[in-house]
Amino acid sequence: MKIKACISTLRKLQFNRIKDVDELIEITGMVYEDLIYGVFNGENTSRKTFKSVAEGKNWLRVKNNERKNVLIRNDVWPKNRELKGIQGTFEIVNVEEEKFLKSVSHASVITKIGEKKYIVIWFVCLEDEEQHVKLADAIKAEKEGCTSAKVISYFPIRLPGSKNWKQNAFAQMLWFKYQPLTPVEFVLKNELKVWVSPSKLNADEGTRESLPIDSLPALMQETVRSFSKAYCCPPEFAFAPLLTMIGSVIGHKIHVKPEKNSDLVIAPNFWAISIGDSGAGKSPVHLRMREFFCPLNDKALSDYEDAIERYEALKKIRKEREKTVSKHIRQRITAIDKTLDPIEKRKMEELLASEVTENSRQPQKPTLVRYTTNKATYAALQHILGENHNGILMDLEELKLFIYQLRGSKGFEYRSFLLECNSGFGQHDIDRLNTGTTYASNMLLSIFATTQPSVIYPHIRNTLKGSEENDGLWQRFNILLHPKTTDNVSSASGEVEVSLISKVQSLFSSINRCDFGFQPNLGLKERSVCLSDRALGVYKQWYREITSFKSNKDVHNVYQNYLLKYRTLVPKLALLFEVVESFDDAKQVVGPIKSVSETSAKKAVRIAKFLESHARHVFDVRTNVDTANAILILKRIDRLPSKFSARDIAQKNWSGLNTNTDEVNRAIMVLESALVVRKATNCRQKPLWEVNPYITEAGAQ
């Protein structure tokens, strides 16, 4: 029963039971030729290597039958991974077996060698040879039940004795789970009191993925790579504006529905923010990409000027015609006044009124087709959206001014209006005493902005705290990119080829001209295509994964709401990718599109997972702030007493550090996780921390 209990516990801890050498090689990723077969007989040792396991085991079997001790080991496996092993032998007399196994669950190898006897091996990253010896000594001294401990540079595999030799079996129960540790992790997980060099703190740490450029359509791949290389910036800073711009040009021309009978109609607009420090390269790329709209703006202006000339000509004609019409009206009025029959008189008046109404109609003043706006007030934006039924892009060089517009009572009005513009089918009416009523329906707004972390993060933090900013506005930004500036950044700058700029401009123009085969009088929501059956399966699988957080109580409810709005993200991306893939540069046409393919859906899912990793980083503000505070304390830790409390730090009132004790305590927890500090013992009244001597020694030098 005890053996079964041991097996059950290790399986729960996700360890793999290994029964023979072939299985060991498969699970650990070893190479046959790297195995060393050894024979030990007193002081004499002989070792050999073989090209196959079978040869080695046959050789060992003969030696084993000669009653010699045999062993297999692998020296190359740890060396290639830059690891050293710390091996401890345990005899657990006063500890429950299950409790012991859980206490060493962070080890890589657990071998049962007898009744309540174990050999445990931790693989620790190779840093300092002296530190590894110190760690082995600490395990022996502090870990309950440890009878011996040593540093090893190989992976040992114990084989059975001569009396019970089995060709494929190991001597004892061997369990493996590859989980290498840093020295700091080794100390913390084993709760040792020894000091080692602390881990480095990085305020920019997170789980953000790099942009999977290969998942983009070919033209977008070429554009992102070219701009990223030319401006020496992360490819994410080229991807975000490009995606948002293409989506805004498509606008209401074509929509996507997950299923044919679905009421959910999705427009391919995006709200995106590129986040980066000053000098990260986000602005130059964005400003250059504005050139993609040049042909559209030039044509719109030319058409507008022609329409204005025609409008002015019609006005002159109308003015001259009014002179003749006025004389004719006076004559008709005189004739009506002379009519005595009241019924006939009324008929004549109604006929004249209809003629006057028909002749008094003024030619409609043309409006300039707009594709972008760089700054707009609440009322002006509603007016622009009312005149441009395909939607527009709010293209902001800096988010700060936009945030300023959202403050105060007028700001709340603006926020409410923006929320209605996100889906593309919102309606908004403004009633003013001086200007009357302004109508706008089917408002479709795309937003792109660049900003710095210090601008956006406080507002995300307020949203997480449940303040009045938690109205759903920031949750509607489905693209929040804050790349690590060192990721995939080319050091060789260059120029973006003019031919590439021209090709992307042709894509924009082709989309703008395209009607995607829909009749002009067709309703907006009827201008839709559906996901193909296979694409729908891909989408549903992804959505199940993205909403699996519902059972996780650790996920903040604000972030849960944010992910729920991801329901439309994959269809948006898939439709946009389908449109771009259908572009024929030679013929300068886009489409036709009958449905969204499985290929586009898979690419969209890959990009959505990448976007979610960045959103997770942006909304996890607390971790970033705590790490930043921890770094600030570390820089000034020499100003603290040898044993200090959180109150000691708060009372320093250091610039950039919140004096709130809770925030200071969270920063200290970050320092503890890096072994910069440790809670001091024998503190009766209040918790005190002591500093890692490696830090004070480095400061003294």
Secondary structure, DSSP 8 states (H G I E B T S, - for coil): -HHHHHHHHHHHTT-EEE-SHHHHHHHHT--GGGEEEEEEETTEEEEE--SSHHHHHHHHHHHHHTT-EEEEEESHHHHHTTEEEEEEEEE-SSS-HHHHHHHTTT-SEEEEEETTEEEEEEEEE-S-HHHHHHHHHHHHHHSTTEEEEEEESSEEEE---STT--TT--SSEEEE----B-HHHHHHHTT-----------TT-S------GGGS-HHHHHHHHHHHHHTTS-THHHHHHHHHHHHHHHGGG-EEESSTT-S--B----EEEEE--TTSSHHHHHHHHGGGGHHHHHHHHHHHHHHHHHHHHHHHHHHHHHHHHHHHHHHHHHHHHH---HHHHHHHHHHHHHHHHHHH----------SEES---HHHHHHHHHH-TT-EEEEES-HHHHHHHTSHHHHHHHHHHHHHHSSS-EEEEEEETTTEEEEEEEE-EEEEEEE-HHHHHHHHHHHHTT-TT-SSTGGG--EEE---TTTT--S------HHHHHHHHHHHHHHHH--TT--TTS-GGGSEEEE-HHHHHHHHHHHHHHTGGGG-TTS-HHHHHHHHGGGGHHHHHHHHHHHHHT-BTTTTB----SEE-HHHHHHHHHHHHHHHHHHHHHH-HHHHHHHHHHHHHHHTGGGS-SEE-HHHHHTT--TTS---HHHHHHHHHHHHHTTSEEE-SS--SS--EEE-HHHHHHHH-
